[in-house]
């Protein structure tokens, strides 16, 4: 979503609501209203949320719940967010960027809802977030903060350090999402596995990722359906699509930047399962 003002955002959300409405009227989606699963699709921002959304729009019985992406930050009141989590109906999925909170997980489980958490190499997440702040959504206050720095290296350092009430330090954000990957109630999926060959990934790993997701939410696909779904997941039409490739940080960053970044967030890189 490229937004220079509030009108751009309104146009985007209006067109998306129209798309969601007509998708929900399909025969399979109508059937899902009775017996379909309730699902929360969670991720740290810029980790591939729209990749998961693209997958779920291809699955039988599933439809978007129609609500904006839910954001839950642990320093803010959680109760209003719990009401949204409790409102998910059969056959609906909700997109979310929820930092880990025990009450959120408890509400999800109580509502008989499944949760899938998508993770991505933190170095690619950082670069994708920088691109979004700089070029995609210039209406947010973090845009002015990052724009005040000259070089990319300075901007990356600013994102790592953050600024109070403007931009949360990136390592702290990573740490606040980490517990989702450690819960037995959560299916954790890697972006690099789900993206498939069109995004520089592996076809077999993509199929296995989709199988694990379908198994987690009790939806069955035959082999033809599985291949058809996988072929349609990756899309450059995503509203926040940048390059969507694996290991972009290793191609773009200078050797100095790589060395600094690997050292600065070394613990987070390891904790998220990356080298």
ROVEX-856012 format. One line per field, with one value per residue (C-alpha): residue number from 1; chain; x, y, z. Coordinates in steps of 0.1 Angstrom, whole numbers. Each point is the difference from the previous one (the first is absolute). Layout:
// residues N
resi <- NUM|...
chain <- A|...
xx <- X|...
yy <- Y|...
zz <- Z|...
//
This chain:
// residues 275
resi <- 1|2|3|4|5|6|7|8|9|10|11|12|13|14|15|16|17|18|19|20|21|22|23|24|25|26|27|28|29|30|31|32|33|34|35|36|37|38|39|40|41|42|43|44|45|46|47|48|49|50|51|52|53|54|55|56|57|58|59|60|61|62|63|64|65|66|67|68|69|70|71|72|73|74|75|76|77|78|79|80|81|82|83|84|85|86|87|88|89|90|91|92|93|94|95|96|97|98|99|100|101|102|103|104|105|106|107|108|109|110|111|112|113|114|115|116|117|118|119|120|121|122|123|124|125|126|127|128|129|130|131|132|133|134|135|136|137|138|139|140|141|142|143|144|145|146|147|148|149|150|151|152|153|154|155|156|157|158|159|160|161|162|163|164|165|166|167|168|169|170|171|172|173|174|175|176|177|178|179|180|181|182|183|184|185|186|187|188|189|190|191|192|193|194|195|196|197|198|199|200|201|202|203|204|205|206|207|208|209|210|211|212|213|214|215|216|217|218|219|220|221|222|223|224|225|226|227|228|229|230|231|232|233|234|235|236|237|238|239|240|241|242|243|244|245|246|247|248|249|250|251|252|253|254|255|256|257|258|259|260|261|262|263|264|265|266|267|268|269|270|271|272|273|274|275
chain <- A|A|A|A|A|A|A|A|A|A|A|A|A|A|A|A|A|A|A|A|A|A|A|A|A|A|A|A|A|A|A|A|A|A|A|A|A|A|A|A|A|A|A|A|A|A|A|A|A|A|A|A|A|A|A|A|A|A|A|A|A|A|A|A|A|A|A|A|A|A|A|A|A|A|A|A|A|A|A|A|A|A|A|A|A|A|A|A|A|A|A|A|A|A|A|A|A|A|A|A|A|A|A|A|A|A|A|A|A|A|A|A|A|A|A|A|A|A|A|A|A|A|A|A|A|A|A|A|A|A|A|A|A|A|A|A|A|A|A|A|A|A|A|A|A|A|A|A|A|A|A|A|A|A|A|A|A|A|A|A|A|A|A|A|A|A|A|A|A|A|A|A|A|A|A|A|A|A|A|A|A|A|A|A|A|A|A|A|A|A|A|A|A|A|A|A|A|A|A|A|A|A|A|A|A|A|A|A|A|A|A|A|A|A|A|A|A|A|A|A|A|A|A|A|A|A|A|A|A|A|A|A|A|A|A|A|A|A|A|A|A|A|A|A|A|A|A|A|A|A|A|A|A|A|A|A|A|A|A|A|A|A|A|A|A|A|A|A|A|A|A|A|A|A|A
xx <- 0|16|-15|9|-31|-32|-19|24|-6|-38|1|21|-21|-33|12|12|-33|-18|24|-6|-37|-3|25|-22|-30|17|-17|29|3|-38|4|28|-23|-14|29|31|29|7|36|23|29|27|34|24|-6|18|4|-23|-35|-15|17|-21|-31|5|2|-32|-19|7|-11|-35|-25|22|-8|14|-18|-1|18|33|32|-1|30|7|29|7|4|-36|-33|-8|-37|-14|22|-14|-35|11|16|-32|-21|16|-27|1|19|16|36|14|34|19|33|-2|29|-2|-26|-13|-35|-1|10|-25|-28|10|-1|-32|-17|11|21|32|31|27|31|22|37|26|38|2|25|-25|-27|21|7|-36|-12|25|-13|-36|7|20|-20|-34|-17|13|-29|14|21|29|4|12|23|17|2|20|30|21|15|-16|24|-11|-36|5|17|-29|-24|20|1|-35|-15|-25|-36|11|17|6|36|1|17|-27|-27|16|2|-37|-12|24|-22|-25|26|4|-36|-14|-34|15|10|32|8|30|-6|30|-19|-34|11|10|21|-15|16|32|-11|-5|-32|2|4|-29|-23|10|-7|-34|-8|10|-23|-29|5|1|-34|-15|-4|7|15|8|32|-15|-15|32|20|-26|0|38|2|-22|15|28|-13|16|-35|2|-6|33|20|37|23|-13|31|21|33|-5|22|30|-3|-7|21|37|25|3|-38|-3|27|-15|-36|10|18|-27|-30|20|-21|-33|13|9|-32|-22|19|22|38
yy <- 0|32|28|37|11|-12|-1|-26|-22|4|-10|-30|-13|7|-21|-27|-3|-3|-28|-18|3|-16|-28|-8|-7|-29|-34|-16|31|-1|-36|9|22|-31|-23|19|6|33|11|28|7|17|15|27|29|-5|-37|-10|5|4|-33|-18|20|-10|-36|2|17|-31|-26|-15|12|29|38|32|12|35|17|20|-17|-3|16|-9|16|-11|35|8|-12|-35|-3|17|-24|-30|9|-1|-34|-13|13|-23|-23|-34|1|34|10|31|16|12|15|-10|1|-30|3|-28|14|1|-37|-9|18|-17|-34|7|10|-33|20|-12|23|-1|21|9|8|14|6|31|16|-1|13|30|9|-5|22|27|0|2|30|18|-7|-17|18|35|11|-16|19|-24|11|35|-15|-24|26|23|-24|1|-34|-34|-11|29|-8|-37|11|23|-29|-22|28|13|31|3|4|-1|-33|-29|-14|-29|-26|7|-6|-33|-11|9|-23|-29|-18|-9|-23|-18|-9|-34|15|19|-12|18|3|15|26|-16|-33|14|23|-27|1|32|18|-19|-28|-38|-16|-30|21|22|-30|-13|33|2|-36|8|31|-20|-28|26|14|-33|8|-27|6|-26|2|19|25|3|8|25|18|2|14|29|10|23|32|33|15|1|35|0|-21|10|-27|-29|-20|-21|13|35|14|-20|14|36|8|9|-22|26|1|-38|-3|26|-13|-36|10|24|-24|-32|-14|7|-15|-32|-1|2|-29|17|-2
zz <- 0|-12|21|-1|18|18|-33|-14|30|-3|-36|7|29|-19|-30|22|18|-34|-9|33|-3|-34|10|30|-23|-17|5|20|22|7|11|23|20|17|5|-11|25|18|-7|11|-24|21|-9|9|-25|-34|6|-29|15|-35|-11|26|-10|-36|10|20|-28|-21|27|0|27|11|-3|13|32|-15|28|-3|11|38|17|36|18|35|14|-10|15|-13|8|-32|-21|19|-11|-36|4|16|-30|-26|-15|-17|-33|7|3|17|-9|30|12|37|23|23|28|21|1|-38|-3|27|-19|-32|16|18|-32|-16|-25|-16|-3|-26|6|-30|6|-24|2|22|-23|-29|23|9|-36|-10|29|-10|-36|13|22|-27|-31|7|28|4|22|32|24|-2|-37|11|27|-25|-28|23|-4|-31|-9|1|27|23|-6|9|32|8|-5|24|26|-5|14|28|-11|-37|-7|23|0|-25|23|27|-25|-11|37|6|-29|8|25|-27|-15|33|7|-7|-9|-29|-34|-10|-37|-17|-28|-18|-2|-9|-28|-25|-32|-13|30|0|22|-5|-14|23|32|-12|-4|34|16|-16|11|36|-1|-14|25|29|-10|-11|-37|-26|-34|-27|-19|-29|24|19|-31|-13|34|1|-35|10|34|-11|-14|-9|2|38|14|18|-24|-3|-13|20|-5|23|14|-15|28|-12|-35|9|30|-1|18|28|4|1|26|22|-3|6|32|12|-2|2|28|-18|-32|18|21|-31|-16|-25|-4
//
